[in-house]
């Protein structure tokens, strides 16, 4: 208790002096901070690799689509595939039923049988008959010739008159005409002859008609001309379809393209062959590579956009026709250049960008010359050196004002 009393007595005697000393110390510290200026956060200028990109959105598209239609009129009897299904070349897509076509095919097949029967009849029956007729006509001609010679001899000897001789000549002329007709008929039935050629031609014509109708009958089964994915189906069982009507749309396997729109102000930055990193909006974490292969020479007057196409350079199984995609197109790159965050630069889009620089304890307004802009960073071509301390979020600084840097 004696010690406590002694402390209280001392404080009562010297407390005023102690308080004055503390106040003087605090006032000195405040004056020092005021003289040194406000404390500011800074960021050092550093080197980094920069990529300038153009961001665009668009859709997935194959270079071409195949419209699959009917080539005949018919009623749909079967549709064994569904929209979105992956099919292979030759897979059955649609089957049609056509009674008229079936009847016409049977008639054409019957016409072939009839024409072939006519040709066989000509070769196997009529040919031998005309050959026999020719032999008989030749024999009759020989008899008539011999009879004519005898009649002439008897006439010269005076045993027969002129009338009998004339009858002999008429018989000879008739036999000769019959022999000539038989020869012509035989020639007509032989290969290359007129009648034989007509019969062969009739067979060929009937076969051609049958083949046409058989082909039309095959059109009743509509198959996939290429492997790919069905992205459209406009037919159901029971539908009556017309020739030329598109029943399904096929997206063939092969190269996949991205069709995107970019702002026309970025057109000068885009060139064929540039690389891009893309992703489907349905699978944003799955990135894949693409390359610019087409730049539309025109600009959309309503939207101010330019269409570009990119080839997907790898197999991406999740991509589907007309999917929405986002594309980061790399239009320029530089390695290890001086760079600053975009947020630190004042009037960055104006003619004279600048920053606040902490130089020897003072705030200095420093104009800059900027270069490549990549995302949140921009290249500093002139105005700063590596390691310079740029002030972050300055609060109403004045040119030359003292500041205290803290990084």
RAQUI-V100507 format. One line per field, one symbol per residue. ss: DSSP state (A for helix, B for strand, O for the rest). Layout:
BEGIN
ss: ???
END
This chain:
BEGIN
ss: OAAAAAAAAAAAAAAAAAAAAAAAAAAAAAAAAAAAOBBBBBBBOBBBBBBBBBBBBBBBBBOOBBBBBOOOOBBBBBOOOOOOOBBOOOOBBBBBBOAAAAAAAAAAAAAAAAAAAAAAAAAAAAAAAAAAAAAAAAAAAAAAAAAAAAAAAAAAAOOOOAAAAAAAAAAAAAAAAAAAAAAAAAAAAOOOOAAAAAAAAAAAAAAAAAAAAAAAAAOOBBBOOOOBBBBBBOOOOOOBBOOOOBBBBBBBOOOBBBBBBBBAAAAAAOOOOOBBBBBBOOBBBBBBBBBBBBBOOOOOOOOOBBBBBBBBOOOOOOOOOOOBBBBBBBBBBBBBBBBBBAAAOBOOOOOOOBBBBBBOOBBBBBBOBBBBBBOOBBBBBBOOOOOOBBBBOOOOOOOOOBBBBBO
END
